[in-house]
Amino acid sequence: MPKIAIKTLSEADISRLIEMAWEDRTPFDAIEKSFGLSEPQVIQLMRHELKRGSFELWRKRVTGRATKHVALRSKLVERAYCPTQYKNK
């Protein structure tokens, strides 16, 4: 998937992207596959969209977190999200 500009994302896409970035089990690779944004682009978007304190809290959470980087994850984890995350109504 080609890289896309952050400005081309809809409000709904930005909201979902932020939700995915906050989730502990969603790696940056899954965000890139879904939205075409690299990790630095996601960081840039989060810096722009979140309040400063929220951004700093998020950066502390994701920095070095193995679940946010596929290369650091256990080979036993084959999914990008928790099985109970998307519940059928």
MMTF fields as JSON, N, C-alpha, C and O atoms, coordinates in Angstrom:
{
  "mmtfVersion": "1.0.0",
  "mmtfProducer": "UNKNOWN",
  "numBonds": 355,
  "numAtoms": 356,
  "numGroups": 89,
  "numChains": 1,
  "numModels": 1,
  "chainsPerModel": [1],
  "groupsPerChain": [89],
  "chainIdList": ["A"],
  "bondAtomList": [4, 2, 8, 6, 12, 10, 16, 14, 20, 18, 24, 22, 28, 26, 32, 30, 36, 34, 40, 38, 44, 42, 48, 46, 52, 50, 56, 54, 60, 58, 64, 62, 68, 66, 72, 70, 76, 74, 80, 78, 84, 82, 88, 86, 92, 90, 96, 94, 100, 98, 104, 102, 108, 106, 112, 110, 116, 114, 120, 118, 124, 122, 128, 126, 132, 130, 136, 134, 140, 138, 144, 142, 148, 146, 152, 150, 156, 154, 160, 158, 164, 162, 168, 166, 172, 170, 176, 174, 180, 178, 184, 182, 188, 186, 192, 190, 196, 194, 200, 198, 204, 202, 208, 206, 212, 210, 216, 214, 220, 218, 224, 222, 228, 226, 232, 230, 236, 234, 240, 238, 244, 242, 248, 246, 252, 250, 256, 254, 260, 258, 264, 262, 268, 266, 272, 270, 276, 274, 280, 278, 284, 282, 288, 286, 292, 290, 296, 294, 300, 298, 304, 302, 308, 306, 312, 310, 316, 314, 320, 318, 324, 322, 328, 326, 332, 330, 336, 334, 340, 338, 344, 342, 348, 346, 352, 350],
  "bondOrderList": [1, 1, 1, 1, 1, 1, 1, 1, 1, 1, 1, 1, 1, 1, 1, 1, 1, 1, 1, 1, 1, 1, 1, 1, 1, 1, 1, 1, 1, 1, 1, 1, 1, 1, 1, 1, 1, 1, 1, 1, 1, 1, 1, 1, 1, 1, 1, 1, 1, 1, 1, 1, 1, 1, 1, 1, 1, 1, 1, 1, 1, 1, 1, 1, 1, 1, 1, 1, 1, 1, 1, 1, 1, 1, 1, 1, 1, 1, 1, 1, 1, 1, 1, 1, 1, 1, 1, 1],
  "groupList": [{"groupName": "MET", "atomNameList": ["N", "CA", "C", "O"], "elementList": ["N", "C", "C", "O"], "formalChargeList": [0, 0, 0, 0], "bondAtomList": [1, 0, 2, 1, 3, 2], "bondOrderList": [1, 1, 2], "singleLetterCode": "M", "chemCompType": "L-PEPTIDE LINKING"}, {"groupName": "PRO", "atomNameList": ["N", "CA", "C", "O"], "elementList": ["N", "C", "C", "O"], "formalChargeList": [0, 0, 0, 0], "bondAtomList": [1, 0, 2, 1, 3, 2], "bondOrderList": [1, 1, 2], "singleLetterCode": "P", "chemCompType": "L-PEPTIDE LINKING"}, {"groupName": "LYS", "atomNameList": ["N", "CA", "C", "O"], "elementList": ["N", "C", "C", "O"], "formalChargeList": [0, 0, 0, 0], "bondAtomList": [1, 0, 2, 1, 3, 2], "bondOrderList": [1, 1, 2], "singleLetterCode": "K", "chemCompType": "L-PEPTIDE LINKING"}, {"groupName": "ILE", "atomNameList": ["N", "CA", "C", "O"], "elementList": ["N", "C", "C", "O"], "formalChargeList": [0, 0, 0, 0], "bondAtomList": [1, 0, 2, 1, 3, 2], "bondOrderList": [1, 1, 2], "singleLetterCode": "I", "chemCompType": "L-PEPTIDE LINKING"}, {"groupName": "ALA", "atomNameList": ["N", "CA", "C", "O"], "elementList": ["N", "C", "C", "O"], "formalChargeList": [0, 0, 0, 0], "bondAtomList": [1, 0, 2, 1, 3, 2], "bondOrderList": [1, 1, 2], "singleLetterCode": "A", "chemCompType": "L-PEPTIDE LINKING"}, {"groupName": "THR", "atomNameList": ["N", "CA", "C", "O"], "elementList": ["N", "C", "C", "O"], "formalChargeList": [0, 0, 0, 0], "bondAtomList": [1, 0, 2, 1, 3, 2], "bondOrderList": [1, 1, 2], "singleLetterCode": "T", "chemCompType": "L-PEPTIDE LINKING"}, {"groupName": "LEU", "atomNameList": ["N", "CA", "C", "O"], "elementList": ["N", "C", "C", "O"], "formalChargeList": [0, 0, 0, 0], "bondAtomList": [1, 0, 2, 1, 3, 2], "bondOrderList": [1, 1, 2], "singleLetterCode": "L", "chemCompType": "L-PEPTIDE LINKING"}, {"groupName": "SER", "atomNameList": ["N", "CA", "C", "O"], "elementList": ["N", "C", "C", "O"], "formalChargeList": [0, 0, 0, 0], "bondAtomList": [1, 0, 2, 1, 3, 2], "bondOrderList": [1, 1, 2], "singleLetterCode": "S", "chemCompType": "L-PEPTIDE LINKING"}, {"groupName": "GLU", "atomNameList": ["N", "CA", "C", "O"], "elementList": ["N", "C", "C", "O"], "formalChargeList": [0, 0, 0, 0], "bondAtomList": [1, 0, 2, 1, 3, 2], "bondOrderList": [1, 1, 2], "singleLetterCode": "E", "chemCompType": "L-PEPTIDE LINKING"}, {"groupName": "ASP", "atomNameList": ["N", "CA", "C", "O"], "elementList": ["N", "C", "C", "O"], "formalChargeList": [0, 0, 0, 0], "bondAtomList": [1, 0, 2, 1, 3, 2], "bondOrderList": [1, 1, 2], "singleLetterCode": "D", "chemCompType": "L-PEPTIDE LINKING"}, {"groupName": "ARG", "atomNameList": ["N", "CA", "C", "O"], "elementList": ["N", "C", "C", "O"], "formalChargeList": [0, 0, 0, 0], "bondAtomList": [1, 0, 2, 1, 3, 2], "bondOrderList": [1, 1, 2], "singleLetterCode": "R", "chemCompType": "L-PEPTIDE LINKING"}, {"groupName": "TRP", "atomNameList": ["N", "CA", "C", "O"], "elementList": ["N", "C", "C", "O"], "formalChargeList": [0, 0, 0, 0], "bondAtomList": [1, 0, 2, 1, 3, 2], "bondOrderList": [1, 1, 2], "singleLetterCode": "W", "chemCompType": "L-PEPTIDE LINKING"}, {"groupName": "PHE", "atomNameList": ["N", "CA", "C", "O"], "elementList": ["N", "C", "C", "O"], "formalChargeList": [0, 0, 0, 0], "bondAtomList": [1, 0, 2, 1, 3, 2], "bondOrderList": [1, 1, 2], "singleLetterCode": "F", "chemCompType": "L-PEPTIDE LINKING"}, {"groupName": "GLY", "atomNameList": ["N", "CA", "C", "O"], "elementList": ["N", "C", "C", "O"], "formalChargeList": [0, 0, 0, 0], "bondAtomList": [1, 0, 2, 1, 3, 2], "bondOrderList": [1, 1, 2], "singleLetterCode": "G", "chemCompType": "PEPTIDE LINKING"}, {"groupName": "GLN", "atomNameList": ["N", "CA", "C", "O"], "elementList": ["N", "C", "C", "O"], "formalChargeList": [0, 0, 0, 0], "bondAtomList": [1, 0, 2, 1, 3, 2], "bondOrderList": [1, 1, 2], "singleLetterCode": "Q", "chemCompType": "L-PEPTIDE LINKING"}, {"groupName": "VAL", "atomNameList": ["N", "CA", "C", "O"], "elementList": ["N", "C", "C", "O"], "formalChargeList": [0, 0, 0, 0], "bondAtomList": [1, 0, 2, 1, 3, 2], "bondOrderList": [1, 1, 2], "singleLetterCode": "V", "chemCompType": "L-PEPTIDE LINKING"}, {"groupName": "HIS", "atomNameList": ["N", "CA", "C", "O"], "elementList": ["N", "C", "C", "O"], "formalChargeList": [0, 0, 0, 0], "bondAtomList": [1, 0, 2, 1, 3, 2], "bondOrderList": [1, 1, 2], "singleLetterCode": "H", "chemCompType": "L-PEPTIDE LINKING"}, {"groupName": "TYR", "atomNameList": ["N", "CA", "C", "O"], "elementList": ["N", "C", "C", "O"], "formalChargeList": [0, 0, 0, 0], "bondAtomList": [1, 0, 2, 1, 3, 2], "bondOrderList": [1, 1, 2], "singleLetterCode": "Y", "chemCompType": "L-PEPTIDE LINKING"}, {"groupName": "CYS", "atomNameList": ["N", "CA", "C", "O"], "elementList": ["N", "C", "C", "O"], "formalChargeList": [0, 0, 0, 0], "bondAtomList": [1, 0, 2, 1, 3, 2], "bondOrderList": [1, 1, 2], "singleLetterCode": "C", "chemCompType": "L-PEPTIDE LINKING"}, {"groupName": "ASN", "atomNameList": ["N", "CA", "C", "O"], "elementList": ["N", "C", "C", "O"], "formalChargeList": [0, 0, 0, 0], "bondAtomList": [1, 0, 2, 1, 3, 2], "bondOrderList": [1, 1, 2], "singleLetterCode": "N", "chemCompType": "L-PEPTIDE LINKING"}],
  "groupTypeList": [0, 1, 2, 3, 4, 3, 2, 5, 6, 7, 8, 4, 9, 3, 7, 10, 6, 3, 8, 0, 4, 11, 8, 9, 10, 5, 1, 12, 9, 4, 3, 8, 2, 7, 12, 13, 6, 7, 8, 1, 14, 15, 3, 14, 6, 0, 10, 16, 8, 6, 2, 10, 13, 7, 12, 8, 6, 11, 10, 2, 10, 15, 5, 13, 10, 4, 5, 2, 16, 15, 4, 6, 10, 7, 2, 6, 15, 8, 10, 4, 17, 18, 1, 5, 14, 17, 2, 19, 2],
  "groupIdList": [1, 2, 3, 4, 5, 6, 7, 8, 9, 10, 11, 12, 13, 14, 15, 16, 17, 18, 19, 20, 21, 22, 23, 24, 25, 26, 27, 28, 29, 30, 31, 32, 33, 34, 35, 36, 37, 38, 39, 40, 41, 42, 43, 44, 45, 46, 47, 48, 49, 50, 51, 52, 53, 54, 55, 56, 57, 58, 59, 60, 61, 62, 63, 64, 65, 66, 67, 68, 69, 70, 71, 72, 73, 74, 75, 76, 77, 78, 79, 80, 81, 82, 83, 84, 85, 86, 87, 88, 89],
  "secStructList": [7, 7, 7, 7, 7, 4, 4, 4, 7, 7, 2, 2, 2, 2, 2, 2, 2, 2, 2, 2, 2, 2, 1, 6, 6, 7, 7, 2, 2, 2, 2, 2, 2, 2, 2, 7, 7, 7, 2, 2, 2, 2, 2, 2, 2, 2, 2, 2, 2, 1, 7, 2, 2, 2, 2, 2, 2, 2, 2, 2, 2, 2, 6, 6, 7, 4, 4, 4, 7, 4, 4, 4, 1, 7, 6, 6, 7, 7, 7, 1, 1, 7, 6, 6, 1, 1, 7, 7, 7],
  "xCoordList": [0.848, 0.0, 0.897, 1.829, 0.627, 1.46, 1.225, 0.162, 2.225, 2.089, 1.063, 1.024, 0.226, -0.762, -0.516, 0.075, -0.969, -0.812, -1.835, -2.974, -1.419, -2.307, -3.516, -4.618, -3.321, -4.401, -5.533, -6.645, -5.276, -6.307, -7.213, -8.184, -6.908, -7.714, -8.988, -8.962, -10.092, -11.354, -11.294, -10.4, -12.251, -12.317, -12.52, -11.959, -13.329, -13.568, -12.28, -12.0, -11.488, -10.217, -9.239, -8.552, -9.179, -8.273, -8.684, -7.834, -9.983, -10.482, -10.104, -9.63, -10.302, -9.967, -8.461, -8.011, -7.684, -6.229, -5.749, -4.889, -6.296, -5.924, -6.309, -5.546, -7.487, -7.925, -6.952, -6.576, -6.548, -5.599, -4.251, -3.621, -3.806, -2.516, -2.541, -1.526, -3.681, -3.806, -3.848, -3.417, -4.363, -4.486, -3.108, -2.234, -2.925, -1.629, -1.258, -0.078, -2.221, -1.922, -1.881, -1.554, -2.199, -2.186, -0.813, -0.448, -0.048, 1.297, 1.23, 0.242, 2.294, 2.376, 2.278, 1.784, 2.74, 2.659, 1.211, 0.912, 0.309, -1.114, -1.713, -2.547, -1.291, -1.758, -1.258, -1.996, -0.004, 0.546, -0.188, -0.449, -0.514, -1.234, -2.641, -3.125, -3.289, -4.658, -4.741, -5.637, -3.8, -3.905, -2.751, -2.818, -1.695, -0.561, 0.346, 1.13, 0.254, 1.091, 2.185, 1.92, 3.397, 4.528, 4.477, 3.703, 5.297, 5.342, 5.622, 4.918, 6.632, 6.86, 5.65, 5.389, 4.922, 3.729, 2.623, 1.897, 2.491, 1.503, 1.868, 0.993, 3.133, 3.589, 3.272, 2.804, 3.525, 3.228, 1.728, 1.335, 0.899, -0.546, -0.992, -1.801, -0.466, -0.836, -0.407, -1.151, 0.761, 1.236, 0.291, 0.025, -0.206, -1.088, -2.501, -3.118, -3.015, -4.414, -4.664, -5.767, -3.665, -3.858, -3.38, -2.547, -3.929, -3.402, -1.985, -1.643, -1.167, 0.238, 0.419, 1.206, -0.3, -0.177, -0.589, 0.048, -1.654, -2.111, -1.076, -0.806, -0.499, 0.532, 1.732, 2.24, 2.185, 3.349, 3.066, 3.938, 1.871, 1.477, 1.494, 2.001, 0.94, 0.921, 2.341, 2.638, 3.212, 4.597, 5.313, 6.067, 5.086, 5.699, 5.206, 5.975, 3.911, 3.333, 3.879, 4.159, 4.035, 4.389, 5.887, 6.313, 6.684, 8.117, 8.708, 8.672, 9.242, 9.877, 8.917, 9.355, 7.621, 6.62, 6.664, 6.46, 6.924, 7.071, 5.805, 5.889, 4.648, 3.401, 3.131, 2.288, 3.823, 3.608, 4.542, 4.428, 5.454, 6.415, 6.452, 6.862, 6.027, 5.947, 7.281, 7.315, 8.373, 9.693, 10.032, 10.826, 9.448, 9.733, 8.735, 8.939, 7.66, 6.601, 7.007, 7.878, 6.356, 6.532, 6.0, 4.993, 6.655, 6.203, 4.882, 4.234, 4.475, 3.213, 1.997, 0.871, 2.233, 1.138, 0.99, 1.875, -0.143, -0.363, -1.452, -1.813, -1.98, -3.056, -2.621, -1.635, -3.387, -3.07, -3.956, -3.716, -4.971, -5.873, -6.415, -6.311, -6.99, -7.563, -8.806, -9.592, -9.006, -10.165, -11.507, -12.5, -11.558, -12.812, -12.989, -13.985, -12.035, -12.076, -13.271, -13.93, -13.561, -14.659, -15.801, -15.792, -16.765, -17.886, -18.998, -19.288, -19.614, -20.753, -21.992, -22.213, -22.784, -23.998, -25.177, -26.281],
  "yCoordList": [-1.174, 0.0, 1.242, 1.326, 2.2, 3.401, 4.283, 4.237, 5.076, 6.008, 7.063, 7.514, 7.461, 8.496, 9.679, 9.535, 10.842, 12.043, 12.033, 11.603, 12.506, 12.563, 13.439, 13.167, 14.479, 15.415, 14.758, 15.286, 13.625, 12.976, 12.058, 11.515, 11.881, 11.003, 11.713, 12.901, 10.983, 11.531, 11.583, 11.003, 12.281, 12.341, 10.952, 10.625, 10.133, 8.763, 7.942, 7.164, 8.108, 7.397, 7.839, 7.01, 9.129, 9.643, 9.102, 8.704, 9.087, 8.553, 7.082, 6.679, 6.28, 4.853, 4.664, 3.794, 5.461, 5.362, 5.657, 4.948, 6.691, 7.025, 5.881, 5.523, 5.314, 4.178, 3.008, 2.386, 2.713, 1.621, 1.917, 1.022, 3.169, 3.543, 3.405, 3.052, 3.677, 3.554, 2.104, 1.783, 1.223, -0.189, -0.819, -0.657, -1.523, -2.125, -3.224, -3.399, -3.952, -5.109, -4.807, -5.694, -3.601, -3.261, -2.715, -1.623, -3.451, -2.985, -1.866, -1.72, -1.096, -0.034, -0.616, 0.048, -1.833, -2.471, -2.649, -2.508, -2.956, -3.106, -1.754, -1.674, -0.699, 0.646, 1.026, 1.606, 0.697, 1.003, 0.226, 0.758, -1.017, -1.827, -1.278, -1.28, -0.812, -0.307, 1.101, 1.399, 1.967, 3.382, 3.9, 5.017, 3.104, 3.545, 4.543, 5.225, 4.643, 5.582, 4.829, 3.831, 5.311, 4.707, 5.097, 5.97, 4.452, 4.771, 6.254, 6.871, 6.86, 8.303, 9.162, 10.185, 8.761, 9.501, 9.365, 10.324, 8.176, 7.973, 8.845, 9.472, 8.89, 9.731, 11.195, 11.918, 11.633, 13.006, 13.288, 14.337, 12.365, 12.533, 12.601, 13.453, 11.704, 11.686, 12.99, 13.527, 13.498, 14.752, 15.897, 16.78, 15.873, 16.932, 16.809, 17.824, 15.606, 15.389, 15.331, 15.641, 14.941, 14.79, 16.025, 16.789, 16.201, 17.231, 16.822, 15.64, 17.789, 17.522, 16.427, 15.502, 16.53, 15.533, 14.145, 13.154, 14.071, 12.783, 12.193, 10.993, 13.047, 12.577, 12.038, 10.962, 12.779, 12.338, 11.026, 10.16, 10.871, 9.613, 8.468, 7.386, 8.708, 7.685, 7.297, 6.111, 8.275, 7.984, 7.139, 6.23, 7.428, 6.623, 5.185, 4.247, 5.011, 3.666, 2.859, 1.671, 3.471, 2.691, 2.583, 1.7, 3.438, 3.406, 2.089, 1.794, 1.317, 0.057, -1.079, -2.177, -0.841, -1.883, -2.952, -2.657, -4.175, -5.275, -5.499, -5.885, -5.268, -5.527, -4.493, -4.727, -3.359, -2.333, -2.503, -1.775, -3.449, -3.677, -5.169, -5.973, -5.532, -6.941, -7.647, -8.803, -6.976, -7.599, -7.956, -8.867, -7.258, -7.511, -8.466, -8.909, -8.781, -9.631, -11.093, -11.547, -11.794, -13.236, -13.834, -13.366, -14.84, -15.512, -16.241, -16.637, -16.424, -17.092, -16.186, -16.669, -14.868, -13.924, -13.734, -13.197, -14.184, -14.11, -13.12, -13.033, -12.382, -11.45, -10.036, -9.843, -9.054, -7.66, -7.093, -5.984, -7.836, -7.337, -8.479, -9.648, -8.124, -9.101, -9.74, -9.03, -11.05, -11.707, -11.149, -11.258, -10.56, -10.009, -8.53, -7.921, -7.951, -6.525, -6.146, -5.143, -6.909, -6.6, -7.562, -8.701, -7.106, -7.957, -7.824, -6.724, -8.936, -8.913, -8.505, -8.952, -7.661, -7.186, -8.048, -7.797],
  "zCoordList": [0.0, 0.0, 0.0, 0.799, -0.882, -0.925, 0.302, 0.92, 0.64, 1.743, 1.368, 0.223, 2.331, 2.064, 2.985, 4.055, 2.562, 3.372, 4.497, 4.316, 5.641, 6.798, 6.49, 6.968, 5.702, 5.378, 4.592, 4.565, 3.957, 3.146, 3.97, 3.443, 5.241, 6.093, 6.553, 6.874, 6.583, 7.089, 8.614, 9.23, 9.211, 10.675, 11.263, 12.308, 10.585, 11.056, 10.994, 11.906, 9.918, 9.787, 10.874, 11.471, 11.125, 12.165, 13.528, 14.325, 13.793, 15.063, 15.215, 16.277, 14.182, 14.236, 14.368, 15.113, 13.659, 13.733, 15.155, 15.679, 15.775, 17.157, 18.094, 18.992, 17.882, 18.694, 18.553, 19.547, 17.325, 17.091, 17.736, 18.298, 17.659, 18.242, 19.766, 20.365, 20.4, 21.849, 22.296, 23.404, 21.446, 21.813, 21.985, 21.134, 23.065, 23.349, 22.357, 22.051, 21.861, 21.013, 19.518, 18.729, 19.115, 17.69, 17.315, 17.751, 16.517, 16.145, 15.1, 14.381, 15.042, 14.042, 12.63, 11.719, 12.449, 11.129, 10.683, 9.497, 11.612, 11.278, 10.898, 9.996, 11.581, 11.249, 9.854, 9.057, 9.57, 8.25, 7.156, 6.077, 7.439, 6.45, 6.21, 5.079, 7.265, 7.157, 6.573, 5.783, 6.966, 6.599, 5.745, 5.231, 5.586, 4.773, 5.462, 4.801, 6.795, 7.541, 8.287, 8.956, 8.167, 8.878, 10.355, 10.745, 11.163, 12.593, 12.835, 13.634, 12.171, 12.386, 11.989, 12.622, 10.96, 10.562, 11.605, 11.868, 12.202, 13.264, 14.462, 15.06, 14.813, 15.922, 15.628, 16.508, 14.399, 13.995, 14.122, 14.634, 13.661, 13.753, 15.211, 15.578, 16.034, 17.448, 18.124, 18.945, 17.798, 18.374, 18.005, 18.821, 16.784, 16.301, 16.873, 17.197, 17.0, 17.377, 18.884, 19.335, 19.662, 21.106, 21.859, 21.371, 23.062, 23.951, 24.322, 24.275, 24.687, 24.979, 26.031, 25.836, 27.131, 28.202, 27.745, 28.103, 26.953, 26.436, 25.484, 25.515, 24.639, 23.717, 24.483, 24.168, 25.487, 26.263, 26.993, 27.064, 27.53, 28.18, 27.175, 27.468, 25.993, 24.939, 24.524, 24.378, 24.336, 23.933, 24.984, 24.637, 26.25, 27.311, 27.237, 27.449, 26.933, 26.873, 25.711, 25.868, 24.557, 23.365, 23.112, 22.367, 23.699, 23.465, 23.966, 25.161, 23.05, 23.39, 23.696, 24.041, 23.576, 23.876, 22.795, 21.617, 23.185, 22.226, 21.408, 20.242, 21.992, 21.27, 20.185, 19.32, 20.206, 19.188, 17.993, 17.007, 18.075, 16.998, 16.687, 17.523, 15.492, 15.112, 15.293, 15.718, 14.98, 15.096, 16.546, 16.785, 17.507, 18.92, 19.567, 20.697, 18.855, 19.418, 19.455, 18.713, 20.326, 20.372, 19.074, 18.542, 18.576, 17.346, 17.56, 16.591, 18.808, 19.125, 18.883, 18.771, 18.803, 18.572, 17.069, 16.403, 16.552, 15.107, 14.728, 13.554, 15.674, 15.389, 15.781, 16.492, 15.296, 15.598, 16.696, 17.172, 17.102, 18.128, 18.967, 18.595, 20.097, 21.021, 20.388, 19.761, 20.532, 19.923, 20.396, 19.677, 21.579, 22.085, 21.75, 22.142, 21.031, 20.733, 19.87, 20.146, 18.85, 17.94, 18.206, 17.738, 18.947, 19.324, 18.296, 17.825, 17.952, 17.04, 17.819, 18.944, 17.209, 17.888, 17.555, 18.037]
}
